[in-house]
Amino acid sequence: MSANDSNIDASSATHHQNTITIAPNRANPNAVYSSISKAVAAANGAAVSSTAGGGNASHISAIRSIAQQNSLSSIGKKPADVSMSVKGSHNIPPDAASAEYFAFLRQQQEIQKNHNRIDEAIVGLEEGRRDRQADITKIRASSAALLKDIEENADWKLRSKYDTQQLIRDCALSLQVAELVDGASANVSAITAVGAHLEGLKQEHNATLQFAPYGLMVDQSLRRLSLLENSLADGNYDFTPLARSCDTMLVQLQNNCELPTLESLITKQEAFIDTCSCKIEDMRAKRQAAMADGEVHVTEKLCYDIIDQYESLADKVINKARTLEEASKDTAVMLDVKDQYLGPIPDLFAQIRTRQQKLRDRCTDDMKKMFALREKVEEVEASTVQKVASDVQSSDRVLAANTERVHEVFGKMMALEKELEQLEQERNREMQRRLAEKDKDEHRKAEYSKFIATVEGHTIPLERTVKNTDLMTHGADVVEELLLGGFGTISSDLNERAKLLRVVRIETHKEHVEVFRALLVELGDIIYRKERMIEEIDKKVQQAHIQQELLAETFNPNARKFGEMKKSLLASRDELEEDVEHLKKRAEAALTAFHFSERALHEADVEFVHPVTEQQHHTLAMRAKMIEYKAMVAGHNKGESALMEDIEQLQREVNDTRGAMDGLNSTTTGTVSRSIPLIRAANKTRLGVQ
């Protein structure tokens, strides 16, 4: 018998002595029978009341402390005190103990009372054992009924302290509850915002040429985002960080859609170039007609007009080239920005996958550990239930043997009174042990139920976390594919734009070569003519000076006429020299502006003859032609004079050189105003649009 059992026995015995009074006349069997009948009735009443009890379960520690207090406080009290202590238990907090457990304690006390009454009945057997035999049998039956009722009453609604933290410690789980995904709804608003942004870009720029390369990519991205949003809606994660990784691609995509088209960049320059080209051709035709009619003043004015038009044309071509150069630089900057945005994306999504995979693996390991522990606990529970059932059967056999031996004792009561008393003590100890075992069994069942509920409750966040890690990994794959596809399309479009810009820029520089060549030829032609005029005026000034000196020597009045002629010729020469100097400065300015295109063409490995060289060759051809005319005026005929043969040889060499130069200039000749058709053809080939 345990210490608690001995305390209960002592308490019950003392209480019984204070509450039950047996007549001092031990020889009166009727008085003893009456006392035993009252005890049996009280025991039956306690058994009935225990089956009707109900209430909430409580913590195990509170139950045990209250049981000890009840067992100790019942010693030395009268019946009224005991009843008051039981009634006072209703003031205990709801989480202290259940009403069923208080009923168990009352039933346990009743069993102890019955044991005390049996002891008194056995003492009375010395005087009236025949009359008391029936009472003892009834009391034993009542005790057996109470024991059966206690064992059949399994739902004590006991509270257990077992919780999730205890489960984590028992299973050595690696994840705390705070690390698991909670039960909140998934936040996919940022994914929806990405789709809305793409849809807005599509609606805003769908009709533009800049959006054409991205149309298919945007449609595919919208479909993927819609499917991804539906998939992620089943999770519990906040997917905002995943969606934020698309911001850089969306910003650059919007910037690319807002870029001006190459055609719009140079449309005004191309129109001005066409107008200037038409004006130059018209002026050339008028100059040719004026030269044929001998209108030298008109011819000279037209030469200056043509030079002015060529200078304006060269300025526009340079402006066009610089515009394309700036567009190329902007495109290169956007490509660099794209590379900077795209660089960390694989590492970012690799980190997301690694983090989610690690979390998933830890969740899976925790679930394995938890279910392994659950299997062990279930095995222990099954073995414990089997052991309890085996103990009950063994106890039933002990009680049955005890009953048989009691019948034998009734037959041998005279000789075996002390043995009967010992058997009663044995029975009482066995019943107390059964009560203690029942107490332990109910606490064990409560702990087991709480453990199973805790395991199942913790399984939900673990499974939810595994599901959400899979969803996050799937979302990361889809968004990464979307970003890589988007940046790939952006890179392809920017590369094509850069390639087209290079081609158009080189063609523009070729246009500049053509315009600069024509300008230098015109300037060289008029400079050559004015220099020849200066040479002729110098000769006339020399002749006038000689005539003036000769006439002045004889004081001829006509010397004044030649002096005025000389002054007039010198003034004309000064004006011509100023014109030549001004024209040379204009040629130098045009040459300085041409260095920009010259460097670009050399960097692109475009072969051409420098316009200065061509202008010098043109001047040489013109001089050869003038020499031929002068020789013919001097009386030299073709085939009859060595001078004419030398002149013809010089002209052949000049023509051969001209042919070689034209061959080198084949890539830079006749290319004025061809940029827009080139851009349109490239866009049609690449995008399939006009």
C-alpha positions in Angstrom: 0.0 0.0 0.0 1.3 3.5 -0.9 1.7 6.5 1.4 -1.3 8.2 -0.3 -3.4 5.0 0.3 -2.4 4.9 3.9 -3.4 8.6 4.4 -6.8 7.9 2.8 -7.3 4.9 5.0 -6.4 6.8 8.1 -8.6 9.7 7.1 -11.6 7.5 6.3 -11.1 5.5 9.5 -11.0 8.6 11.7 -14.0 10.1 9.8 -16.0 6.9 10.3 -15.3 6.9 14.0 -16.5 10.5 14.3 -19.6 10.0 12.2 -20.9 6.4 12.8 -21.8 5.3 16.3 -22.4 1.7 17.0 -24.3 0.7 20.1 -22.1 -0.3 23.0 -24.1 -3.4 23.5 -22.0 -5.6 21.1 -24.2 -8.6 22.0 -27.1 -6.9 20.3 -27.0 -8.2 16.6 -30.0 -6.1 15.5 -28.1 -2.9 16.3 -25.1 -4.0 14.4 -27.2 -5.0 11.5 -28.9 -1.6 11.5 -25.6 0.2 11.4 -24.3 -2.0 8.5 -27.6 -1.4 6.6 -27.2 2.3 6.9 -23.6 2.1 5.6 -24.7 0.0 2.6 -27.4 2.5 1.8 -24.9 5.4 2.0 -22.5 3.5 -0.2 -25.2 2.9 -2.8 -26.2 6.5 -2.7 -22.6 7.6 -3.3 -22.4 5.2 -6.3 -25.5 6.6 -7.8 -24.4 10.2 -7.3 -21.0 9.4 -8.9 -22.6 8.3 -12.2 -24.6 11.5 -12.5 -21.7 13.9 -12.0 -20.2 16.0 -14.8 -18.0 19.0 -15.4 -14.9 20.3 -17.0 -11.5 18.6 -16.9 -8.5 20.2 -15.1 -4.8 20.0 -14.9 -3.2 16.9 -13.4 -1.1 18.8 -10.8 -4.2 20.7 -9.5 -6.2 17.5 -9.2 -3.5 15.7 -7.2 -3.0 18.7 -4.8 -6.7 19.0 -4.2 -7.0 15.2 -3.6 -4.2 15.4 -1.0 -5.9 18.4 0.7 -9.3 16.6 0.8 -7.7 13.4 2.2 -5.9 15.4 4.9 -8.7 17.8 5.7 -11.3 15.0 6.2 -9.4 13.7 9.3 -11.1 14.8 12.5 -14.1 16.4 10.8 -17.8 15.7 11.4 -20.0 14.8 8.5 -21.2 18.3 8.1 -17.6 19.5 7.8 -16.9 17.0 5.1 -20.0 18.0 3.1 -19.0 21.6 3.5 -15.5 20.9 2.1 -17.0 19.1 -0.9 -19.4 22.0 -1.5 -16.6 24.5 -1.2 -14.8 22.7 -4.0 -17.2 24.4 -6.4 -15.3 27.7 -5.8 -12.2 26.2 -7.3 -11.2 27.8 -10.7 -12.5 26.1 -13.9 -9.1 24.8 -14.8 -8.4 23.3 -11.4 -10.2 19.9 -11.6 -13.3 18.4 -13.1 -16.5 17.4 -11.4 -16.0 13.8 -12.4 -12.7 13.7 -10.5 -14.4 15.1 -7.4 -17.0 12.4 -7.8 -14.1 9.9 -8.0 -12.7 11.3 -4.8 -16.0 11.0 -3.0 -16.4 7.4 -4.3 -12.9 6.7 -3.1 -13.8 8.0 0.4 -17.0 5.9 0.3 -15.0 2.8 -0.4 -12.8 3.5 2.5 -15.9 4.1 4.7 -17.3 0.7 3.6 -14.0 -0.9 4.5 -14.2 0.6 8.0 -17.8 -0.6 8.3 -16.8 -4.0 7.3 -14.1 -4.1 9.9 -16.7 -3.1 12.5 -19.1 -5.8 11.2 -16.4 -8.4 11.5 -15.9 -7.4 15.1 -19.7 -7.8 15.6 -19.6 -11.2 14.0 -18.3 -12.5 17.4 -21.9 -12.0 18.7 -24.0 -12.2 15.5 -22.1 -13.6 12.6 -25.1 -15.3 11.1 -27.1 -12.1 11.1 -24.2 -10.0 9.7 -23.3 -12.4 6.8 -25.9 -11.0 4.6 -24.9 -7.4 5.4 -21.3 -8.2 4.6 -22.2 -9.7 1.3 -24.3 -6.6 0.4 -21.5 -4.3 1.3 -19.1 -6.2 -0.8 -21.5 -6.2 -3.7 -21.9 -2.4 -3.3 -18.1 -2.0 -3.3 -17.8 -4.1 -6.4 -20.6 -2.0 -8.1 -18.7 1.2 -7.1 -15.5 -0.2 -8.5 -17.2 -1.2 -11.8 -18.9 2.2 -12.1 -15.5 3.9 -11.6 -13.8 1.7 -14.2 -16.6 2.2 -16.7 -16.6 6.0 -16.2 -13.7 6.7 -18.6 -14.3 10.3 -19.7 -12.8 12.4 -16.8 -12.1 15.4 -19.1 -8.7 15.9 -17.5 -6.5 18.8 -18.7 -2.9 18.2 -19.9 0.0 20.6 -19.9 1.3 19.0 -23.1 1.7 21.6 -25.8 3.5 22.4 -29.1 6.7 23.5 -27.3 6.8 20.2 -25.4 6.3 18.3 -28.7 9.2 20.3 -30.3 11.5 19.3 -27.3 10.4 15.7 -27.3 10.9 15.3 -31.1 14.0 17.5 -31.2 12.3 19.5 -34.0 14.5 22.0 -35.8 11.7 24.5 -36.6 10.0 26.7 -34.1 6.3 27.7 -34.6 7.3 31.2 -35.5 9.4 29.9 -38.4 6.4 28.1 -40.0 3.9 29.7 -42.3 0.9 30.9 -40.5 -2.7 30.4 -41.6 -3.1 33.9 -43.1 -4.4 34.2 -46.7 -1.9 34.5 -49.5 -0.9 38.1 -50.5 -0.8 38.1 -54.3 -1.7 41.8 -54.8 1.8 42.6 -55.9 1.6 39.9 -58.6 -1.7 41.3 -59.7 -0.1 44.8 -59.8 2.7 43.5 -62.1 0.0 42.1 -64.5 -1.9 45.4 -64.3 1.3 47.3 -65.1 2.0 45.2 -68.1 -1.6 45.5 -69.2 -1.4 49.3 -68.9 1.8 49.3 -71.0 0.1 47.2 -73.6 -3.0 49.5 -73.8 -0.8 52.7 -73.8 1.8 51.6 -76.4 0.1 48.8 -78.3 -0.2 50.9 -81.4 3.3 52.2 -81.4 6.3 50.9 -83.3 8.4 50.7 -80.1 6.0 48.2 -78.5 6.1 45.8 -81.5 9.1 43.8 -80.3 7.5 43.3 -76.9 4.0 42.4 -77.8 4.4 38.6 -77.8 6.5 38.7 -74.6 3.9 40.9 -72.8 1.0 38.6 -73.8 2.9 35.5 -72.6 3.8 37.3 -69.4 0.2 38.2 -68.7 -0.9 34.6 -69.3 1.8 33.3 -67.0 1.1 35.9 -64.3 -2.6 35.0 -64.4 -1.9 31.3 -64.0 0.7 32.0 -61.3 -1.8 34.2 -59.4 -4.4 31.4 -59.4 -1.7 29.0 -58.2 -0.3 31.2 -55.5 -3.8 32.0 -54.2 -4.0 28.6 -52.5 -0.9 29.4 -50.4 -0.4 31.5 -47.3 2.8 33.4 -48.2 3.2 37.1 -48.8 4.5 37.1 -52.4 5.2 40.8 -52.5 9.1 40.4 -52.5 8.8 38.0 -55.4 6.8 40.5 -57.4 9.1 43.4 -56.5 11.9 41.6 -58.5 10.0 42.5 -61.7 10.2 46.3 -61.0 13.5 46.8 -62.8 12.3 45.0 -65.9 9.0 46.9 -65.9 10.8 50.2 -65.6 13.2 49.5 -68.5 10.4 48.1 -70.6 8.4 51.3 -70.1 11.5 53.4 -70.9 12.1 51.4 -74.1 8.5 51.8 -75.2 8.9 55.6 -74.7 12.0 55.9 -76.8 11.6 57.9 -79.9 11.7 56.0 -83.2 14.8 56.5 -85.5 12.5 57.8 -88.2 11.1 60.5 -85.9 14.6 61.5 -84.9 15.7 62.5 -88.4 12.5 63.2 -90.3 13.0 67.0 -90.2 16.6 66.7 -91.2 15.8 64.4 -94.1 13.1 66.7 -95.3 15.5 69.7 -95.2 18.1 67.6 -97.0 15.6 66.7 -99.8 14.7 70.4 -100.2 18.3 71.5 -100.3 19.2 68.8 -102.8 16.4 69.9 -105.1 17.4 73.6 -104.8 21.0 72.7 -105.6 20.1 70.7 -108.7 17.9 73.6 -109.9 20.6 76.1 -109.2 23.1 74.0 -111.1 20.9 73.8 -114.1 20.4 77.6 -114.0 24.1 78.1 -113.6 24.9 75.9 -116.6 22.3 77.9 -118.7 23.8 81.2 -117.6 27.3 80.0 -118.3 26.2 79.0 -121.8 24.7 82.4 -122.3 27.8 84.2 -121.1 26.0 85.7 -118.1 29.1 85.6 -115.8 27.6 87.8 -113.1 24.5 85.5 -112.8 26.8 82.5 -112.9 28.9 83.9 -110.1 25.9 84.7 -108.0 24.5 81.2 -108.5 27.9 79.7 -107.5 27.6 81.6 -104.2 24.0 80.4 -103.8 25.0 76.8 -104.4 27.8 77.1 -101.8 25.4 78.5 -99.3 23.0 75.7 -99.9 25.7 73.1 -99.6 26.8 74.6 -96.3 23.3 74.5 -94.9 23.0 70.9 -96.2 26.3 70.0 -94.5 25.1 71.5 -91.2 21.9 69.5 -91.3 23.8 66.3 -92.2 26.1 66.9 -89.3 23.1 67.6 -87.0 21.5 64.4 -88.2 24.7 62.4 -87.5 25.1 63.9 -84.1 21.4 63.1 -83.3 22.0 59.5 -84.3 25.2 59.5 -82.3 23.3 60.6 -79.2 20.7 57.9 -79.9 23.4 55.3 -80.1 24.9 56.5 -76.8 21.4 56.4 -75.1 20.9 52.8 -76.5 24.3 51.8 -75.1 23.5 53.2 -71.7 20.2 51.3 -71.7 22.0 48.1 -72.6 24.4 48.7 -69.7 21.5 49.3 -67.4 19.9 46.1 -68.6 23.0 44.2 -67.9 23.2 45.7 -64.4 19.5 44.7 -63.7 19.8 41.3 -65.2 23.1 40.4 -63.5 21.9 39.7 -59.9 18.6 38.0 -61.0 19.9 34.4 -61.3 21.6 34.7 -57.9 18.4 36.2 -56.3 16.2 33.3 -57.5 18.9 30.8 -56.6 18.8 32.1 -53.1 15.0 32.0 -53.0 15.0 28.3 -54.2 17.8 27.4 -51.8 16.0 29.1 -48.8 12.7 27.5 -49.7 14.2 24.1 -50.3 16.1 24.2 -46.9 12.8 25.2 -45.2 10.9 22.4 -47.0 13.6 19.9 -46.0 13.5 21.0 -42.4 9.7 20.7 -42.4 9.9 17.2 -43.9 12.5 16.1 -41.4 10.3 17.5 -38.5 7.3 15.7 -39.8 9.3 12.4 -40.0 10.5 12.9 -36.5 7.1 13.8 -35.2 5.4 10.8 -36.8 8.2 8.5 -35.7 7.5 9.7 -32.1 3.8 9.3 -32.6 4.3 5.7 -33.7 6.4 5.0 -30.6 3.8 6.6 -28.4 1.0 4.7 -30.0 2.9 1.5 -29.5 3.5 2.4 -25.8 -0.2 3.3 -25.5 -1.4 0.1 -27.1 0.9 -1.9 -24.8 -0.2 0.1 -21.8 -3.9 -0.5 -22.6 -3.2 -4.2 -23.0 -1.4 -4.2 -19.7 -4.3 -2.4 -17.9 -6.8 -4.8 -19.4 -4.6 -7.7 -18.2 -4.3 -6.2 -14.8 -8.1 -5.8 -14.6 -8.5 -9.4 -15.5 -5.9 -10.4 -12.9 -7.6 -8.3 -10.3 -11.0 -9.8 -11.2 -9.5 -13.2 -10.6 -8.1 -12.0 -7.3 -11.5 -10.6 -6.2 -13.3 -13.7 -7.3 -10.9 -15.9 -5.3 -11.4 -13.5 -2.4 -15.2 -13.9 -2.6 -14.8 -17.7 -2.6 -12.5 -17.6 0.3 -15.0 -15.3 2.1 -17.7 -18.0 1.7 -15.3 -20.5 3.2 -14.6 -18.1 6.0 -18.4 -17.8 6.6 -18.3 -21.6 7.0 -15.4 -21.4 9.3 -16.2 -18.1 10.9 -15.6 -19.3 14.4 -12.0 -20.4 13.7 -11.1 -17.9 11.0 -12.3 -14.5 12.3 -8.8 -13.1 12.3 -8.2 -14.5 8.8 -11.4 -12.8 7.6 -10.1 -9.6 9.0 -6.9 -10.1 7.1 -8.7 -10.9 3.9 -10.7 -7.8 4.3 -7.5 -5.8 4.6 -6.2 -7.5 1.6 -9.3 -6.7 -0.3 -9.2 -3.1 0.8 -5.6 -2.8 -0.3 -6.4 -4.3 -3.7 -9.3 -1.9 -4.2 -7.1 1.0 -3.2 -4.5 -0.1 -5.7 -7.2 -0.4 -8.4 -8.4 3.1 -7.6 -4.8 4.3 -7.8 -4.3 2.5 -11.1 -7.6 4.0 -12.4 -6.4 7.4 -11.4 -3.1 6.8 -13.3 -4.9 5.3 -16.2 -7.2 8.3 -16.6 -4.3 10.7 -16.4 -2.4 8.6 -18.9 -5.3 8.7 -21.3 -5.7 12.4 -20.9 -2.0 12.9 -21.7 -2.2 10.6 -24.7 -5.3 12.4 -26.1 -3.6 15.8 -25.6 -0.4 14.4 -27.3 -2.4 13.2 -30.3 -4.3 16.5 -30.6 -1.0 18.5 -30.3 0.6 16.4 -33.0 -2.3 16.8 -35.3 -2.5 20.5 -34.6 1.2 21.0 -35.3 1.0 18.9 -38.5 -1.3 21.5 -40.1 1.3 24.4 -40.0 4.0 22.0 -41.1 2.0 20.8 -44.1 1.0 24.3 -44.8 4.6 25.4 -44.8 5.6 22.6 -47.1 2.8 23.5 -49.5 3.8 27.2 -49.4 7.5 26.5 -50.0 6.5 24.6 -53.1 4.3 27.4 -54.2 7.0 30.0 -53.6 9.5 27.9 -55.5 7.0 27.5 -58.4 6.4 31.3 -58.3 10.1 32.0 -58.3 10.5 29.7 -61.4 7.7 31.5 -63.3 8.8 35.0 -62.4 12.5 34.2 -63.2 11.4 32.8 -66.6 9.3 35.9 -67.1 12.2 38.2 -66.2 14.7 36.4 -68.3 12.3 36.4 -71.2 11.6 40.1 -70.8 15.2 41.1 -70.4 16.1 38.9 -73.4 13.5 40.6 -75.5 14.7 44.0 -74.3 18.3 43.1 -75.0 17.4 41.8 -78.5 15.4 45.0 -79.3 18.2 47.3 -78.0 20.8 45.4 -79.9 18.8 45.6 -83.1 18.2 49.3 -82.5 22.0 49.8 -81.8 22.8 47.9 -85.0 20.3 49.9 -87.0 21.7 53.1 -85.5 25.2 52.2 -86.5 24.1 51.5 -90.1 22.1 54.7 -90.3 24.8 56.7 -88.6 27.4 55.4 -91.1 25.0 56.2 -94.0 24.6 59.7 -92.6 28.4 60.2 -92.4 28.5 59.0 -96.1 25.9 61.6 -96.9 28.2 64.1 -95.2 31.1 63.0 -97.4 28.9 63.5 -100.5 27.7 66.9 -99.4 31.2 68.0 -98.3 32.7 66.7 -101.6 30.2 68.8 -103.6 30.7 71.8 -101.4 34.5 71.7 -101.8 34.2 71.2 -105.5 32.0 74.3 -105.8 34.3 76.3 -103.5 37.4 75.1 -105.3 35.9 76.0 -108.7 35.0 79.5 -107.7 38.3 80.0 -105.8 40.2 78.8 -108.9 38.3 81.2 -111.1 38.7 84.2 -108.8 42.4 83.4 -108.4 42.7 83.4 -112.2 40.9 86.7 -112.3 43.4 88.1 -109.8 46.3 86.9 -112.0 44.7 88.6 -115.0 44.2 91.8 -113.0 47.8 91.7 -111.8 48.9 91.5 -115.5 46.6 94.5 -116.4 47.9 96.5 -113.4 51.5 95.8 -114.5 50.6 96.9 -118.1 48.8 100.0 -116.8 51.8 100.9 -114.6 54.2 100.5 -117.5 52.0 102.8 -119.7 51.7 105.3 -116.9 55.5 105.4 -116.4 56.1 105.8 -120.1 53.6 108.6 -120.6 54.7 110.3 -117.4 58.2 110.4 -118.6 57.1 112.6 -121.5 54.4 114.5 -119.4 51.7 113.0 -121.6 48.3 113.9 -120.2 47.1 110.4 -120.9 49.2 109.2 -118.0 46.4 110.2 -115.6 44.0 107.8 -117.4 46.3 104.9 -116.8 46.8 105.9 -113.2 43.1 105.9 -112.6 42.8 102.5 -114.4 45.6 101.1 -112.2 43.7 102.3 -109.0 40.5 100.7 -110.2 42.2 97.5 -111.0 44.0 97.4 -107.6 40.6 98.0 -105.9 39.0 95.1 -107.9 42.0 92.9 -107.0 41.6 93.7 -103.3 37.9 92.8 -103.4 38.7 89.6 -105.2 41.4 88.7 -102.7 38.9 89.3 -99.9 36.4 87.1 -101.6 39.0 84.4 -102.0 40.0 84.6 -98.4 36.4 84.5 -97.3 35.8 81.4 -99.5 38.9 79.7 -98.1 37.7 80.3 -94.5 34.4 78.8 -95.4 36.2 75.8 -96.9 38.3 75.5 -93.7 35.2 75.6 -91.5 33.5 72.9 -93.6 36.7 70.8 -93.4 36.8 71.2 -89.6 33.1 70.1 -89.4 34.0 67.1 -91.7 36.5 65.7 -89.1 33.5 64.3 -87.1 32.3 62.2 -90.1 35.9 61.4 -91.2 36.7 59.8 -87.8 33.5 57.8 -87.7 34.1 56.4 -91.3 37.6 55.5 -90.5 36.5 53.7 -87.3 33.9 51.8 -89.5 36.6 50.9 -92.1 34.8 52.7 -94.9 37.2 53.5 -97.8 36.8 56.8 -99.6 39.0 59.4 -101.2 39.2 62.5 -99.0 37.1 65.4 -100.6 40.1 67.7 -100.3 42.1 65.3 -102.5 39.2 65.2 -104.9 38.9 69.0 -105.0 42.6 69.2 -105.7 42.2 66.7 -108.5 39.2 68.7 -109.9 41.3 71.8 -109.9 44.1 70.0 -111.7 41.6 68.8 -114.4 40.3 72.3 -114.8 43.8 73.6 -115.2 44.6 71.0 -117.8 41.5 71.9 -119.7 42.4 75.6 -119.6 46.0 74.8 -120.7 44.5 72.9 -123.7 42.3 75.9 -124.6 45.3 78.3 -124.4 47.4 76.0 -126.5 44.7 75.8 -129.1 44.4 79.6 -129.1 48.1 79.9 -129.5 47.9 77.8 -132.7 48.8 74.3 -131.4 46.7 71.6 -133.0 46.1 68.1 -131.9 48.5 65.6 -133.6 50.8 68.3 -134.8 52.4 69.6 -131.6 54.3 67.9 -128.9 52.7 70.3 -126.4 49.3 69.0 -127.3 50.5 65.4 -126.9 51.8 66.2 -123.4 48.5 67.9 -122.6 46.5 64.8 -123.9 48.8 62.5 -121.8 48.1 64.7 -118.7 44.4 64.5 -119.4 44.5 60.7 -119.7 46.3 60.5 -116.4 43.8 62.8 -114.8 40.9 60.7 -116.1 42.5 57.5 -114.9 43.0 58.9 -111.5 39.3 60.1 -111.6 38.2 56.6 -112.4 40.2 55.1 -109.5 38.8 57.7 -107.1 35.3 57.0 -108.3 35.8 53.3 -107.6 36.9 54.0 -104.0 34.0 56.5 -103.6 31.4 54.0 -104.8 30.2 53.4 -101.2 29.9 57.1 -100.4 28.5 58.5 -103.6 24.8 59.2 -104.3 23.7 58.4 -100.7 22.0 61.7 -99.8 18.6 61.3 -98.2 18.5 57.5 -97.9 18.2 57.0 -94.1 14.4 56.9 -93.7 13.8 54.3 -96.4 16.6 52.3 -94.8 15.0 52.5 -91.4 11.6 51.6 -92.7 13.0 48.6 -94.6 14.8 47.4 -91.5 11.7 47.8 -89.3 9.6 46.0 -91.9 12.1 43.1 -92.0 12.5 42.9 -88.2 9.0 43.7 -87.0 6.8 43.1 -90.0 5.4 46.6 -89.8 5.4 49.6 -92.1 
